[in-house]
Amino acid sequence: MASTKGNDDHEPQRSYWRCSKQDFFPEESFQSWHNYGSALSQTWLRFKDRVSTRSDDATESQELQKQSENDMKKCLNWWDLIWFGFGAVIGAGIFVLTGQEAHNHAGAAIVLSYVASGISAMLSVFCYTEFAVEVPAAGGSFAYLRIELGDFIAFLAAGNILLECVLGGAAVSRSWTSYFTSLLNRPKDSFRIKAHHLKEGYNLLDPIAVAVLLTAGTIAMISTRKTSLLNWIASAINTAVIIFVIIAGFLHADTANLTPFLPYGARGVFQASAILYFAYGGFESLATMAEETKNPPKDIPIGLIGSMSVIIVIYCLMALSLSMMQKYTDIDTGAAFSIAFQKVGMNWAKYVVAFGALKGMTTVLLVGRLGQARYIVHIARSHMIPPWFARVHPKTGTPINATLLITITSACVAFFTSLDVLSSLISVSTLFVFALISIALLVRRYYVRGVTTKENQLKLVIFLFLIVGSSMGTSAYWGLRPNGWIGYTVTVPVWFFSTLGMSVFLTQQRKPRFWGVPLVPWLPSLSIATTVFLMGSLEYDAFVRFAICTLVMLVYYVFFGLHSTYDMAHLQEKVQNINVDYKETARIEGP
């Protein structure tokens, strides 16, 4: 954005599309091979600095915005956010994963799986809402964790956020293709190309998924306000279809299909619940739009909590209607609702459902491109990834570079990878980040630098350690001994009394200015317990993929992210010190 100097001189506007080394690697550590070698030799010292250093609210919500060169436009209100909530969440999860998980893991008890994951998601929504109101920055969970848990933990979250963004977009676009073939009355994989030399799960190439992603990304780059209007129209149509699905499903219900209700036992219910958490994913995108919200203290709580409350009810009713239309063994794992209506004699209805599902998944992709790009913008503002991706276009007011990154990467994954491979890995990443946010909320309430005593700081660390440890113990015991009960007599009381101890022996050091999570520390502590428990319900392969991805992230951090963020943080400190010295000199010298 051009700025003026003097009366007549104007600083020329720099090209948005400029692309040089300084735009990608402006930090001192990367100016020469000698500098880079020196930076690597200080890796351990820099790592300790990044682990111990914390950001603050003003830096995340104000100072880092300058890295984008242009501001995003404040054009959203609570009504927009509610419809963004519907658009971001209702898509592949309910229309595809419901059938997959009912058939494979939960049976008719799929409705209980949605209740369990919905409760856990709502607890996370409370934590996100408080942070989004207090720190209205595009960075979402990345910004919140930088403030409360430090740069390194924020990096681990950022890596998983990016992983979730890429895989989530790929999963939804693959589902889009499946429902598109159903709408045209074609076999599920008829538009996919079989690559015989590739491994199973990666050998069905999907060009339609790529085209849909690129289209959604292009629309998101044009205008946030226009995207909001398009999302509102599409979500309204999708809502009408959902109401039809629920009513028609109950009209053709046969309660005999609910027997047996728990064919795979409680373990199957929670295993499905962990994967179905993906169906609630997307609400965090609303938190990233706080920077573009006109009145965050009012609009964000209504938008986030209001939309998620309605969505939980919708999901449970849709899951119940599907379970009563078809026995779980007969439910199709690709286009469950369409095939179910076909089986009960409503052949025409499957086209309505397929059309609604396509609308829903289109809005998920559309809102996903918006929210996920804003994650990337803020991560780039901190120089965790090259700052070229932090730029906001001066005309559109949208982060085009970040949108291109997330769209192209998702398209590459979607071209090769099947939905079942994607969904389990997404759930691990999502649950991991949500658990960190709940921990960060407790830290925010009970610890303030320079105020909290060393004794209370130690108590907080001990209580958090016991809460997380007991939650992991409960999850591990569930995985190893699903029919046992002795282990719970230890882990559950430890969690309860640790939370009680935090409530009784610690005083909250910070009260929220506008909107806060109720019943602290109980709700955030319960959020930690439920997210960790659901993580433990996932299959072994999901954690292997998660571990491999985390290892790749750590390699990147050691050789790039650590040094770029270290340089950026210390440059900011120098600028702040210079400003303080200047103001002090001006005060002493007087006018």
Summary of the structure (lengths in Angstrom):
residues: 591
radius of gyration: 24.5
end to end distance: 31.8
largest distance: 87.5
contacts: 2193
relative contact order: 0.16
helix: 74%
strand: 2%
